[in-house]
Amino acid sequence: MTLPLTPDELLTTTRAVRRRLDLDRPVDRHLVEEAIAVAAQAPSGGNFQPWSWVVVDNANTRGELARIYRAAAADYAQMQSARRRAEATDPAGAEGRINASATYLNEHLHQVPVLVVPCLGLRTEGLPTFALASLWGSVLPAVWSFMLAARARGLGTSFTTVHLLHEAEAAALLGIDHTKVTQAGLIPLAHTVGTTFKPAVRRPPAVRWI
Ligand SMILES: Cc1cc2nc3c(=O)[nH]c(=O)nc-3n(C[C@H](O)[C@H](O)[C@H](O)COP(=O)(O)O)c2cc1C
């Protein structure tokens, strides 16, 4: 069963869900596998399909991964506070609201029933722009398809990257060969509390017709 959403409704209401994740409701593995199967239809350079998925629903492993995420987020917060001091940005504005939501996720990550780590089957260090665009462009469309397919099934997600500051430690925990495989992010996933989400306010599109 999927939610009765038009394509545009699905595309414009798939939010970064953090506070509205239902932490008490288990997620059937079958739903996650359906979303992964949908994601496999995403485009990739040369139809290479260099993605793989590590799906964590074991409570101990989730706890350990959440610990790594939190340590990385603390490092990131330090980097950010140095930047904020330099730029004197407004913590009560939109950035402050995102930070408050991200802090909630940070504190509850171990309780999120499923943590998904999409992977790229190569390392990208030192590659030129062409190769970087081709490789990341061959995994991130599948990641977004996965998130859309999850939303259609009443599941909330948010794409996160902060744990990659401690990528090697997460690789060791998850049995990922860090010399050959790159983690693309970490996606907490749970049923949502309610299924109605709104389009967000965005900057006007920067478009130049010539
Ligand atoms: C490349 C990327 C990295 C992100 N990293 C994190 C993260 O580490 N932690 C987090 O809570 N959210 C993270 N996000 C989620 C963004 O904050 C979110 O997509 C953005 O605020 C828009 O949210 P909305 O679609 O609900 O309006 C990331 C998103 C992207 C695209």
The ligand as a Tripos MOL2 file, in Angstrom:
@<TRIPOS>MOLECULE
LIG
   31    33     1     0     0
SMALL
NO_CHARGES

@<TRIPOS>ATOM
      1 C1         24.2220   16.5950    1.4200 C.3       1 LIG1
      2 C2         23.2950   16.6830    2.6200 C.ar      1 LIG1
      3 C3         23.8190   16.4640    3.8850 C.ar      1 LIG1
      4 C4         22.9820   16.5100    5.0130 C.ar      1 LIG1
      5 N1         23.4860   16.2120    6.2360 N.ar      1 LIG1
      6 C5         22.6760   16.2100    7.3240 C.ar      1 LIG1
      7 C6         23.1560   15.7980    8.5940 C.ar      1 LIG1
      8 O1         24.3120   15.3920    8.7390 O.2       1 LIG1
      9 N2         22.3000   15.8030    9.6510 N.ar      1 LIG1
     10 C7         20.9840   16.1870    9.5080 C.ar      1 LIG1
     11 O2         20.2390   16.1790   10.5010 O.2       1 LIG1
     12 N3         20.4990   16.5800    8.3090 N.ar      1 LIG1
     13 C8         21.3030   16.5850    7.2070 C.ar      1 LIG1
     14 N4         20.8080   16.9300    5.9740 N.ar      1 LIG1
     15 C9         19.3800   17.3020    5.8340 C.3       1 LIG1
     16 C10        19.1970   18.7850    5.4960 C.3       1 LIG1
     17 O3         19.3290   19.5540    6.6650 O.3       1 LIG1
     18 C11        17.7940   18.9490    4.8710 C.3       1 LIG1
     19 O4         17.7540   18.2100    3.6760 O.3       1 LIG1
     20 C12        17.4690   20.3980    4.5530 C.3       1 LIG1
     21 O5         17.4560   21.1760    5.7400 O.3       1 LIG1
     22 C13        16.1310   20.5380    3.8570 C.3       1 LIG1
     23 O6         15.1270   19.9790    4.6560 O.3       1 LIG1
     24 P1         13.5870   19.9620    4.1640 P.3       1 LIG1
     25 O7         13.5680   19.2690    2.8370 O.co2     1 LIG1
     26 O8         12.8410   19.2010    5.2010 O.co2     1 LIG1
     27 O9         13.1450   21.3710    4.0210 O.co2     1 LIG1
     28 C14        21.6190   16.8480    4.8430 C.ar      1 LIG1
     29 C15        21.1000   17.0440    3.5590 C.ar      1 LIG1
     30 C16        21.9190   16.9490    2.4630 C.ar      1 LIG1
     31 C17        21.3150   17.1160    1.0750 C.3       1 LIG1
@<TRIPOS>BOND
     1     1     2 1
     2     2     3 ar
     3     2    30 ar
     4     3     4 ar
     5     4     5 ar
     6     4    28 ar
     7     5     6 ar
     8     6     7 ar
     9     6    13 1
    10     7     8 2
    11     7     9 ar
    12     9    10 ar
    13    10    11 2
    14    10    12 ar
    15    12    13 ar
    16    13    14 ar
    17    14    15 1
    18    14    28 ar
    19    15    16 1
    20    16    17 1
    21    16    18 1
    22    18    19 1
    23    18    20 1
    24    20    21 1
    25    20    22 1
    26    22    23 1
    27    23    24 1
    28    24    25 2
    29    24    26 1
    30    24    27 1
    31    28    29 ar
    32    29    30 ar
    33    30    31 1
@<TRIPOS>SUBSTRUCTURE
     1 LIG1         1 GROUP 0 **** ****
